[in-house]
Amino acid sequence: MPVLLRDQPWGLQVIEYVVFKCYPHHRINRMAWHQGGILFLTYLAYTCYHMTRKPISVVKSVLSPNCSTLSPPLTVVINSSNQDTWCAWAPFDTADAPALLGMLDSTFLFAYAAAMFLSGFIAERVNLRYFLAFGMIASGISCYLFGIARPYNIHSLWYFVLVQAIGGVFQTSGWPGVVTVVGNWFGKGKRGLIFGIWNSHTSLGNILGSLIAAQFVESDWGLSLMIPGVIMGFAGFIIFLFLAPNPIDIGCAPPLSPWYRKLDATHSSDEGSGADDTEHLYNNVEDRLTYRCAYREQVDVDDLENLRSETSPILPRHRHVQEPHRGNAIGFIGAMTIPGVMEYSLSLFFAKFVSYTFLYWLPLYIVASTTYSASLGADVSVLFDVGGIAGAIVAGVLSDYSGMSALICAVMLGFAVPVLFLYDYIGSSGLGSSIVLLLIAGAFVNGPYALITTVVSAELGTHPSLGDNSKALATVTAIIDGTGSIGAAIGPLLAGLVSRWAGWHNVFYMLMIANMLALLLLLRLVYKDIQVYRRRRRAV
């Protein structure tokens, strides 16, 4: 009978017990099954994070007085302060509504950016199952609180600002948490393809958030936020029940450890022998755990106790011998000195500047520049995220094939500039041109953003210059994404101000300049990629 580990999530304990009872003599590769579960759970988690960020961009079209294209519902309660624009919602029922709505976006994003650096520091030092579950439930509550302003008739600007700030803080639990969990479970082989497909959760979350919000935006905009909030909280409970943040938590050695490579090499050189014939080759703790995880259900708790070193103030554990393959958590200064971290961080600043401006303003821009309704504008805006899914996968595959992440990012950023120019001038001329240009723009804008926040962050978080201090993945991820999030906060704020005072054409010029700056910041790394490629060609 398998030993159910004390630190193993309750849901996994039930699954392991049932599987052993049903298949007591069947050999199951537990590591492969758990890796599949980790991809699903982390994908679900970050899809929900973005699903709760997106609805506010859809709801803007009915909060502000720019709603002449909408048809009023059958029953409308008109306040004395809102006689002319039935669909506006105080305090956003004035000519300054774009600036006020932009302030809400920036409140969320500045809180997110500021808290991200602390979140990465915490994520390296606590149990990520509790960290993610708590962050998701709290994020769901904050999204729900924004939505209840509709049934409870709340019109205080400071209420909306406070809810957005709280939501921004708790949302920072997502990215460092999921990237670190995936990094713990997977090696470097085909990382770009895995991360490229996995990173589609960002776009899928935006799509689901838009579609859910669009269903209720014209009848009861509060439900556009309350329903995603409830879904987010339920998903957080699933994470609490089933997520194992590290292979050690289920009795396996991490795939990055040399013992997995030794196991693979032994089996490839001795394929004729059975698996049972190789167990005697593994004499130390890591060898035994690796073998038993990959080829048996039984786990020796004494071996696990000797291997584990991670301790958590959230989940008390015994004190153990230090785990040799994980090392100590690195500080911010040490992480910032890793080659490439600063360049990619600053480039992501401008990449997210553009991406998040589209995230928060695209549905309203479509409604303002066309005759589409709020729900149709929300549906059309999801095409940008559909293109983003394709762009992330293509960027990941090209990164695996070439190993030149900086060059790939620079090329895609360069192509994004003329595409944005074309969308600005002809995108609103017809539905067909809008669809094509949004798909292409989404691919070129979100491709570099996805590559930097996944593949590049994972590579830099395990950089050879770290030496024994190998626990830097969450810290490096937080530095890169936190810096990018400052740009994400500034972009929507400036978009609201520029669109109010200078028009939407100038908003697009601003986005094109930001893309060019993101490209320029990568030039040194692009040159380095080309030099490495030339040396490889000469060696061949």
Backbone torsions as a table, in degrees:
resi	resn	phi	psi	omega
1	MET	NA	137.5	-177.7
2	PRO	-70.3	148.1	176.8
3	VAL	-83.5	123.4	178.5
4	LEU	-87.5	115.5	-172.2
5	LEU	-75.3	145.8	-176.4
6	ARG	-61.9	-37.1	-176.8
7	ASP	-86.8	-1.9	-179.1
8	GLN	-74.5	135.7	179.7
9	PRO	-56.9	150.4	-175.7
10	TRP	-59.4	-43.5	-179.1
11	GLY	-61.7	-40.3	178.4
12	LEU	-67.6	-35.3	177.3
13	GLN	-60.6	-42.8	179.7
14	VAL	-64.9	-44.5	-179.1
15	ILE	-62.7	-46.0	-179.6
16	GLU	-62.8	-39.5	-179.5
17	TYR	-65.4	-44.6	-178.7
18	VAL	-65.9	-43.4	-179.2
19	VAL	-61.8	-42.1	-179.7
20	PHE	-66.2	-38.4	179.4
21	LYS	-66.1	-38.6	-176.9
22	CYS	-79.5	-33.9	-177.4
23	TYR	-129.6	69.3	-173.2
24	PRO	-66.9	-24.7	-176.2
25	HIS	-113.8	6.8	-177.2
26	HIS	-89.7	131.1	179.2
27	ARG	-82.4	121.1	-176.3
28	ILE	-121.9	131.3	175.4
29	ASN	-78.3	91.2	-175.5
30	ARG	-60.5	-37.3	-177.7
31	MET	-61.2	-45.1	-178.9
32	ALA	-64.2	-42.7	179.4
33	TRP	-64.6	-41.6	179.4
34	HIS	-68.6	-35.1	176.8
35	GLN	-62.3	-41.1	175.5
36	GLY	-61.5	-41.1	177.8
37	GLY	-65.1	-36.7	179.2
38	ILE	-65.4	-43.7	177.8
39	LEU	-60.0	-42.3	179.9
40	PHE	-65.6	-46.9	-175.4
41	LEU	-67.2	-43.8	179.6
42	THR	-68.6	-35.2	176.4
43	TYR	-63.0	-45.9	177.9
44	LEU	-60.0	-43.5	-176.4
45	ALA	-61.3	-51.4	-174.3
46	TYR	-78.1	-22.7	170.1
47	THR	-59.6	-42.6	-179.7
48	CYS	-69.1	-36.2	176.6
49	TYR	-57.1	-47.8	-178.9
50	HIS	-75.8	-27.2	177.4
51	MET	-61.9	-32.1	179.3
52	THR	-87.0	-12.5	176.5
53	ARG	-84.1	-31.8	-170.1
54	LYS	-74.2	-37.2	-172.1
55	PRO	-55.6	-31.4	-178.5
56	ILE	-60.3	-33.7	179.7
57	SER	-68.2	-30.5	177.6
58	VAL	-77.0	-40.4	-176.9
59	VAL	-68.7	-23.4	-179.8
60	LYS	-53.8	-35.2	-175.2
61	SER	-67.4	-17.9	176.1
62	VAL	-110.0	-11.2	174.3
63	LEU	-78.8	-35.0	-177.9
64	SER	-92.2	161.3	-177.2
65	PRO	-76.8	3.7	179.3
66	ASN	-85.0	68.9	-172.0
67	CYS	-136.9	31.2	-177.8
68	SER	-66.1	-21.5	-178.3
69	THR	-83.1	-5.5	-176.4
70	LEU	-90.9	151.6	174.1
71	SER	-99.7	128.7	-177.5
72	PRO	-66.1	147.7	176.4
73	PRO	-66.1	170.1	-176.7
74	LEU	-61.9	-38.8	-178.8
75	THR	-114.0	118.0	-177.2
76	VAL	-129.2	126.4	174.6
77	VAL	-97.9	114.1	-175.0
78	ILE	-102.3	122.1	176.7
79	ASN	-81.4	156.5	-180.0
80	SER	-63.1	-28.2	-179.9
81	SER	-85.4	1.0	-172.5
82	ASN	-138.1	43.1	-173.9
83	GLN	-71.0	-39.1	-171.8
84	ASP	-83.5	-29.0	-176.7
85	THR	-126.1	91.1	-173.5
86	TRP	-60.9	-27.5	-171.6
87	CYS	-94.8	-2.8	177.8
88	ALA	-78.3	161.5	-177.7
89	TRP	-133.8	117.0	177.9
90	ALA	-59.6	140.0	9.6
91	PRO	-92.1	20.2	-177.3
92	PHE	-99.9	21.1	-176.0
93	ASP	-99.9	31.5	179.9
94	THR	-123.4	175.1	178.7
95	ALA	-66.1	-19.5	179.5
96	ASP	-88.4	13.2	-177.7
97	ALA	-55.3	-43.6	179.0
98	PRO	-57.9	-39.5	179.6
99	ALA	-68.4	-39.5	179.6
100	LEU	-67.7	-42.0	177.8
101	LEU	-66.8	-36.9	174.5
102	GLY	-63.6	-33.7	177.5
103	MET	-66.3	-37.0	176.8
104	LEU	-63.0	-44.4	177.9
105	ASP	-59.3	-45.8	-176.9
106	SER	-70.4	-31.6	175.3
107	THR	-60.1	-47.8	177.4
108	PHE	-59.8	-48.0	-171.3
109	LEU	-76.1	-34.4	175.6
110	PHE	-68.0	-40.5	175.1
111	ALA	-62.4	-40.5	178.2
112	TYR	-62.3	-47.2	-177.7
113	ALA	-64.9	-43.4	-178.1
114	ALA	-66.5	-41.2	-177.5
115	ALA	-77.6	-19.9	-176.3
116	MET	-60.6	-41.2	-178.2
117	PHE	-63.3	-40.7	177.0
118	LEU	-70.4	-35.8	-178.7
119	SER	-62.8	-42.0	178.0
120	GLY	-63.9	-38.2	177.9
121	PHE	-62.6	-42.5	179.9
122	ILE	-70.0	-40.6	-175.1
123	ALA	-60.9	-30.3	178.5
124	GLU	-70.4	-15.3	-167.0
125	ARG	-121.8	2.8	-178.9
126	VAL	-129.0	171.3	175.3
127	ASN	-74.2	118.7	-172.7
128	LEU	-70.5	-19.6	176.1
129	ARG	-65.0	-46.3	177.6
130	TYR	-69.5	-39.1	-178.3
131	PHE	-60.4	-48.5	-178.9
132	LEU	-71.2	-42.9	-178.5
133	ALA	-61.0	-46.2	179.5
134	PHE	-64.1	-43.9	-179.5
135	GLY	-62.3	-38.9	-179.8
136	MET	-69.1	-43.2	179.7
137	ILE	-64.7	-42.6	178.8
138	ALA	-66.3	-37.9	177.7
139	SER	-65.2	-40.7	177.3
140	GLY	-61.7	-39.4	178.4
141	ILE	-64.0	-42.5	-178.8
142	SER	-65.7	-37.7	176.3
143	CYS	-65.6	-40.4	178.2
144	TYR	-63.0	-39.4	-179.0
145	LEU	-65.6	-33.5	175.9
146	PHE	-64.7	-41.8	-177.5
147	GLY	-67.5	-31.6	-176.9
148	ILE	-72.2	-6.0	173.8
149	ALA	-60.9	-27.7	-179.6
150	ARG	-71.7	-56.3	-179.5
151	PRO	-69.9	-27.6	-179.2
152	TYR	-94.1	4.3	173.5
153	ASN	57.2	48.0	179.8
154	ILE	-90.5	127.6	-177.5
155	HIS	-125.3	14.1	-178.8
156	SER	-81.3	124.1	177.6
157	LEU	-60.4	-39.2	-176.7
158	TRP	-69.6	-26.4	173.8
159	TYR	-63.3	-48.1	179.7
160	PHE	-63.8	-39.1	179.2
161	VAL	-63.3	-44.5	-178.3
162	LEU	-65.1	-43.3	179.8
163	VAL	-63.3	-40.6	178.6
164	GLN	-65.0	-39.7	179.4
165	ALA	-65.2	-43.7	178.7
166	ILE	-63.3	-42.7	177.7
167	GLY	-61.7	-40.3	178.7
168	GLY	-61.3	-40.0	-179.6
169	VAL	-65.2	-48.4	-176.2
170	PHE	-72.8	-25.4	178.2
171	GLN	-67.7	-19.1	-179.9
172	THR	-69.1	-12.5	177.5
173	SER	-68.8	-19.8	-170.6
174	GLY	-72.1	-60.9	-168.2
175	TRP	-68.4	-50.4	176.8
176	PRO	-58.9	-34.7	-178.5
177	GLY	-67.0	-52.2	-174.9
178	VAL	-71.3	-37.3	179.2
179	VAL	-65.6	-40.2	179.3
180	THR	-66.2	-41.8	178.9
181	VAL	-61.9	-47.2	179.2
182	VAL	-63.8	-40.3	177.5
183	GLY	-62.9	-34.1	178.1
184	ASN	-66.5	-30.1	-170.8
185	TRP	-98.5	-16.4	-173.4
186	PHE	-126.3	144.2	175.6
187	GLY	-81.0	-162.6	-174.8
188	LYS	-92.9	-10.2	-178.3
189	GLY	-65.5	126.0	-179.8
190	LYS	52.2	35.5	-178.9
191	ARG	-63.7	-37.1	-179.2
192	GLY	-62.5	-43.5	178.8
193	LEU	-65.8	-45.8	179.6
194	ILE	-60.3	-49.8	-179.4
195	PHE	-67.6	-35.0	180.0
196	GLY	-63.3	-45.1	177.1
197	ILE	-69.4	-44.8	-178.2
198	TRP	-62.3	-36.2	-176.8
199	ASN	-70.2	-6.5	176.2
200	SER	-64.9	-10.0	177.8
201	HIS	-59.6	-32.4	178.7
202	THR	-61.7	-50.8	-179.3
203	SER	-69.6	-39.1	178.7
204	LEU	-63.1	-39.8	176.6
205	GLY	-61.6	-42.3	176.9
206	ASN	-62.5	-41.3	-179.6
207	ILE	-64.3	-48.5	-179.9
208	LEU	-63.4	-41.0	177.7
209	GLY	-60.6	-40.4	178.7
210	SER	-67.2	-44.7	-176.8
211	LEU	-67.6	-40.9	177.7
212	ILE	-64.6	-45.6	-179.8
213	ALA	-63.8	-37.9	-178.2
214	ALA	-64.0	-27.6	-179.5
215	GLN	-67.0	-26.2	-173.0
216	PHE	-121.1	-5.5	-168.5
217	VAL	-62.6	-33.8	-177.2
218	GLU	-90.3	-12.6	-179.7
219	SER	-107.2	-45.8	-179.8
220	ASP	-154.4	91.0	-173.1
221	TRP	-64.9	-19.3	177.8
222	GLY	-61.1	-38.4	178.5
223	LEU	-66.4	-24.4	177.8
224	SER	-61.9	-23.3	178.7
225	LEU	-107.5	-33.5	-176.6
226	MET	-68.6	-40.3	-178.6
227	ILE	-66.6	-48.0	174.1
228	PRO	-58.4	-34.7	178.6
229	GLY	-63.8	-41.2	177.9
230	VAL	-65.7	-43.2	178.9
231	ILE	-61.1	-41.4	179.9
232	MET	-61.7	-44.6	179.6
233	GLY	-63.6	-39.9	178.4
234	PHE	-65.6	-40.8	178.1
235	ALA	-64.1	-35.3	176.1
236	GLY	-61.7	-36.9	176.9
237	PHE	-66.7	-36.7	176.3
238	ILE	-63.1	-42.2	177.8
239	ILE	-60.4	-41.7	179.4
240	PHE	-61.5	-36.9	-176.2
241	LEU	-78.5	-31.0	-166.2
242	PHE	-124.0	-16.3	-172.5
243	LEU	-79.3	125.1	170.4
244	ALA	-106.9	105.9	-171.4
245	PRO	-65.1	-24.1	-174.8
246	ASN	-140.7	143.9	177.4
247	PRO	-54.3	-29.2	179.6
248	ILE	-60.4	-30.2	-177.3
249	ASP	-65.9	-19.7	177.6
250	ILE	-116.3	15.7	173.7
251	GLY	87.6	25.2	179.4
252	CYS	-118.3	151.6	171.0
253	ALA	-82.6	143.7	-178.4
254	PRO	-60.1	147.1	-178.5
255	PRO	-66.8	-17.6	178.8
256	LEU	-80.3	-9.2	-175.1
257	SER	-76.7	154.8	-179.0
258	PRO	-65.4	-19.5	-178.0
259	TRP	-71.5	-30.3	173.8
260	TYR	-68.3	-40.8	178.7
261	ARG	-64.3	-37.1	178.5
262	LYS	-67.6	-38.3	178.3
263	LEU	-63.1	-45.3	179.4
264	ASP	-62.6	-43.7	-178.5
265	ALA	-64.2	-39.4	-179.0
266	THR	-64.3	-43.6	-178.2
267	HIS	-71.5	-33.9	179.8
268	SER	-70.2	-28.8	-179.6
269	SER	-89.7	-9.1	-176.7
270	ASP	-138.5	51.5	-174.6
271	GLU	-65.6	-24.8	-177.2
272	GLY	-71.7	-23.5	-177.7
273	SER	-85.8	155.1	178.2
274	GLY	-76.7	163.9	-178.1
275	ALA	-63.4	-34.4	-177.5
276	ASP	-65.2	-23.8	-177.5
277	ASP	-73.0	-13.0	-173.8
278	THR	-99.8	-8.5	-173.6
279	GLU	-62.0	-33.2	-176.6
280	HIS	-67.9	-13.7	-179.5
281	LEU	-74.3	-16.2	-172.9
282	TYR	-106.5	106.5	-171.4
283	ASN	-101.4	-24.3	-177.2
284	ASN	-99.5	-179.6	-172.9
285	VAL	-61.6	-49.1	-175.9
286	GLU	-62.6	-39.3	-180.0
287	ASP	-62.2	-45.3	-177.2
288	ARG	-65.7	-42.0	179.6
289	LEU	-65.3	-40.7	179.2
290	THR	-60.3	-47.4	-179.1
291	TYR	-62.5	-47.9	-174.7
292	ARG	-68.2	-34.7	178.3
293	CYS	-67.3	-42.3	-174.3
294	ALA	-77.4	-26.7	-169.7
295	TYR	-129.0	-5.1	179.2
296	ARG	-142.1	164.2	173.5
297	GLU	-85.7	-28.8	-173.0
298	GLN	-70.5	130.7	177.9
299	VAL	-123.2	132.2	179.6
300	ASP	-86.5	111.8	-176.6
301	VAL	-63.7	-33.8	178.6
302	ASP	-61.6	-41.4	176.5
303	ASP	-62.1	-42.6	-179.4
304	LEU	-64.1	-40.1	179.3
305	GLU	-62.4	-35.3	179.0
306	ASN	-73.4	-28.1	-177.1
307	LEU	-83.8	-37.6	-171.3
308	ARG	-67.2	139.1	175.1
309	SER	-130.1	-17.9	-175.9
310	GLU	-72.0	129.1	174.4
311	THR	-119.4	151.3	-174.7
312	SER	-135.9	132.2	174.4
313	PRO	-68.3	-17.5	178.7
314	ILE	-81.2	-37.2	-177.7
315	LEU	-128.0	97.1	-176.7
316	PRO	-60.8	143.0	178.3
317	ARG	-138.1	170.2	172.3
318	HIS	-67.8	158.5	172.4
319	ARG	-82.2	134.0	-173.0
320	HIS	-124.7	166.1	172.3
321	VAL	-63.6	142.2	-175.9
322	GLN	-64.1	135.9	-178.2
323	GLU	-78.0	121.8	-171.0
324	PRO	-71.4	-22.6	-172.1
325	HIS	-98.7	4.6	-178.7
326	ARG	-111.2	-38.3	176.8
327	GLY	77.7	-171.8	-176.9
328	ASN	-98.4	156.5	177.7
329	ALA	-71.0	139.6	-177.9
330	ILE	-91.7	154.8	177.9
331	GLY	-85.7	174.7	-178.2
332	PHE	-64.1	-44.0	-177.4
333	ILE	-62.8	-43.6	178.7
334	GLY	-63.0	-39.7	179.5
335	ALA	-67.8	-36.7	-178.6
336	MET	-70.5	-22.4	179.7
337	THR	-84.6	-4.8	176.3
338	ILE	-64.1	129.8	-177.8
339	PRO	-56.0	126.0	177.8
340	GLY	99.4	-18.2	-176.3
341	VAL	-62.8	-46.6	-176.8
342	MET	-67.4	-42.7	-179.0
343	GLU	-62.8	-46.8	179.9
344	TYR	-67.4	-35.0	179.1
345	SER	-63.2	-46.6	-178.9
346	LEU	-69.7	-36.3	176.3
347	SER	-64.6	-40.4	178.4
348	LEU	-65.8	-28.4	175.0
349	PHE	-52.1	-48.8	-177.6
350	PHE	-80.9	-31.2	177.7
351	ALA	-64.8	-43.2	178.5
352	LYS	-74.9	-26.1	172.5
353	PHE	-53.1	-46.7	-178.9
354	VAL	-74.5	-47.9	-174.8
355	SER	-61.6	-43.1	-176.2
356	TYR	-78.4	-22.5	171.6
357	THR	-64.8	-41.7	174.4
358	PHE	-65.7	-41.1	-178.5
359	LEU	-57.0	-44.1	-172.5
360	TYR	-95.4	-19.2	-173.5
361	TRP	-119.4	-13.1	-174.9
362	LEU	-60.2	-46.9	179.4
363	PRO	-58.9	-41.0	-179.9
364	LEU	-68.8	-38.4	177.9
365	TYR	-62.4	-42.5	179.9
366	ILE	-62.1	-43.3	178.4
367	VAL	-64.7	-40.1	-177.1
368	ALA	-72.1	-30.6	-173.9
369	SER	-99.8	-2.8	179.7
370	THR	-133.8	-173.7	175.2
371	THR	-102.5	18.0	-178.0
372	TYR	-73.2	152.1	173.6
373	SER	-76.8	170.7	-179.0
374	ALA	-63.1	-40.8	-179.1
375	SER	-69.3	-39.6	177.8
376	LEU	-67.7	-39.5	177.1
377	GLY	-60.9	-39.3	177.5
378	ALA	-65.5	-40.6	179.9
379	ASP	-65.8	-41.5	179.9
380	VAL	-66.4	-35.1	-176.4
381	SER	-64.9	-21.6	-178.9
382	VAL	-68.5	-17.0	178.8
383	LEU	-63.1	-31.5	175.9
384	PHE	-60.6	-40.4	179.8
385	ASP	-75.7	-31.2	174.4
386	VAL	-62.0	-44.9	175.1
387	GLY	-61.9	-34.4	178.4
388	GLY	-63.1	-35.9	177.3
389	ILE	-61.9	-48.5	179.7
390	ALA	-62.6	-42.1	-179.4
391	GLY	-63.1	-39.1	179.4
392	ALA	-65.9	-41.5	-179.6
393	ILE	-67.6	-44.9	179.1
394	VAL	-61.4	-44.7	179.3
395	ALA	-61.8	-40.8	179.1
396	GLY	-65.0	-43.4	179.5
397	VAL	-64.5	-44.0	178.3
398	LEU	-63.2	-34.7	177.5
399	SER	-66.2	-42.2	176.1
400	ASP	-61.3	-42.7	-174.2
401	TYR	-71.9	-41.9	-172.6
402	SER	-102.5	-28.6	-174.4
403	GLY	72.3	13.1	-176.7
404	MET	-114.4	74.0	-175.8
405	SER	-63.8	-40.4	-178.1
406	ALA	-63.8	-42.5	179.8
407	LEU	-64.4	-41.1	179.1
408	ILE	-62.8	-44.3	178.4
409	CYS	-61.3	-44.1	-177.5
410	ALA	-63.9	-42.4	-180.0
411	VAL	-63.5	-44.7	-178.8
412	MET	-67.7	-38.2	176.6
413	LEU	-63.7	-38.2	178.4
414	GLY	-64.8	-43.3	179.3
415	PHE	-69.1	-24.6	-179.1
416	ALA	-65.1	-29.7	-175.2
417	VAL	-63.2	-55.2	179.1
418	PRO	-64.5	-29.5	178.9
419	VAL	-66.8	-41.2	176.9
420	LEU	-64.0	-38.2	178.4
421	PHE	-61.7	-45.6	-179.6
422	LEU	-65.6	-41.3	179.9
423	TYR	-63.9	-36.9	179.6
424	ASP	-61.3	-40.2	-171.6
425	TYR	-95.5	-29.6	-178.1
426	ILE	-125.2	-1.7	-176.7
427	GLY	-64.1	-31.2	-177.3
428	SER	-93.2	4.3	-177.1
429	SER	-77.7	-20.9	179.7
430	GLY	-170.1	158.1	-177.0
431	LEU	-65.9	-37.9	-178.2
432	GLY	-63.1	-48.6	179.1
433	SER	-65.1	-35.6	178.7
434	SER	-63.9	-41.8	-179.4
435	ILE	-63.2	-49.1	-176.9
436	VAL	-63.3	-47.8	-175.9
437	LEU	-69.3	-34.5	177.1
438	LEU	-66.0	-40.3	177.5
439	LEU	-62.3	-45.9	-179.3
440	ILE	-67.6	-43.2	179.6
441	ALA	-62.1	-41.5	178.3
442	GLY	-60.7	-40.1	-179.9
443	ALA	-65.6	-46.2	-175.8
444	PHE	-77.0	-29.1	179.5
445	VAL	-79.7	-44.7	-174.5
446	ASN	-88.1	-17.9	178.4
447	GLY	-58.9	-55.4	177.8
448	PRO	-62.5	-39.7	178.7
449	TYR	-58.5	-46.3	-179.8
450	ALA	-66.5	-40.7	-177.7
451	LEU	-65.1	-41.7	-178.6
452	ILE	-67.6	-41.9	-174.9
453	THR	-79.1	-10.5	-179.8
454	THR	-116.6	-79.9	-174.5
455	VAL	-59.5	-50.2	-177.3
456	VAL	-63.6	-44.8	179.9
457	SER	-61.7	-41.4	179.7
458	ALA	-65.5	-39.9	179.1
459	GLU	-67.1	-44.5	-179.5
460	LEU	-69.5	-31.3	178.7
461	GLY	-70.4	-14.3	175.9
462	THR	-123.7	34.1	-176.0
463	HIS	-65.1	142.6	179.9
464	PRO	-58.8	-25.5	-179.2
465	SER	-67.3	-12.8	-178.9
466	LEU	-72.5	-25.7	-178.6
467	GLY	63.2	-129.3	-178.1
468	ASP	-75.4	-20.7	-179.1
469	ASN	-83.0	72.5	-170.7
470	SER	-87.9	-9.3	-178.4
471	LYS	-85.8	73.0	-177.6
472	ALA	-124.6	0.2	-172.1
473	LEU	-62.3	-49.1	-179.4
474	ALA	-67.7	-36.6	-179.8
475	THR	-67.6	-46.7	178.2
476	VAL	-63.1	-43.2	178.1
477	THR	-59.5	-41.5	-179.3
478	ALA	-68.0	-38.5	178.8
479	ILE	-64.6	-47.8	-178.4
480	ILE	-66.2	-49.6	-177.7
481	ASP	-72.1	-32.0	177.5
482	GLY	-65.8	-42.5	176.7
483	THR	-63.8	-43.1	176.6
484	GLY	-61.6	-34.0	-178.0
485	SER	-69.9	-25.3	173.2
486	ILE	-64.2	-43.0	174.7
487	GLY	-63.5	-37.6	177.9
488	ALA	-63.5	-29.4	178.3
489	ALA	-77.2	-38.8	-177.1
490	ILE	-73.5	-38.0	-176.6
491	GLY	-56.7	-57.3	179.4
492	PRO	-61.6	-33.9	178.1
493	LEU	-63.2	-49.0	179.4
494	LEU	-65.7	-34.8	179.2
495	ALA	-61.7	-40.3	177.9
496	GLY	-64.7	-41.4	-179.6
497	LEU	-71.3	-45.2	-177.5
498	VAL	-66.4	-41.5	179.9
499	SER	-64.8	-31.3	-179.9
500	ARG	-73.4	-39.9	-171.9
501	TRP	-105.7	-22.4	-175.1
502	ALA	-128.8	-5.0	176.4
503	GLY	92.4	164.6	-174.6
504	TRP	-70.7	-27.9	178.1
505	HIS	-58.3	-41.1	-179.5
506	ASN	-71.7	-26.9	173.3
507	VAL	-62.0	-43.6	-179.9
508	PHE	-68.6	-36.1	174.4
509	TYR	-60.9	-40.0	177.6
510	MET	-61.4	-41.7	180.0
511	LEU	-67.9	-37.6	178.2
512	MET	-64.8	-40.7	177.7
513	ILE	-63.8	-41.2	179.0
514	ALA	-61.7	-40.8	177.8
515	ASN	-63.1	-40.2	179.6
516	MET	-66.9	-37.0	177.4
517	LEU	-66.5	-39.7	176.4
518	ALA	-59.7	-39.4	177.8
519	LEU	-65.1	-47.2	-177.3
520	LEU	-60.2	-35.5	-178.4
521	LEU	-68.9	-16.2	-179.5
522	LEU	-97.1	-1.1	-172.0
523	LEU	-60.3	-39.3	-179.9
524	ARG	-64.4	-41.0	178.8
525	LEU	-70.9	-32.1	175.4
526	VAL	-63.2	-44.7	178.2
527	TYR	-60.6	-40.5	179.0
528	LYS	-65.2	-41.6	177.2
529	ASP	-59.7	-43.3	-179.2
530	ILE	-65.5	-39.9	178.5
531	GLN	-63.1	-42.9	178.9
532	VAL	-63.9	-41.1	178.7
533	TYR	-61.9	-42.2	179.3
534	ARG	-64.1	-39.4	179.1
535	ARG	-65.5	-38.3	177.4
536	ARG	-64.3	-39.6	-179.8
537	ARG	-65.6	-39.4	179.2
538	ARG	-67.2	-36.3	-179.0
539	ALA	-65.8	-32.3	178.9
540	VAL	-72.8	NA	NA
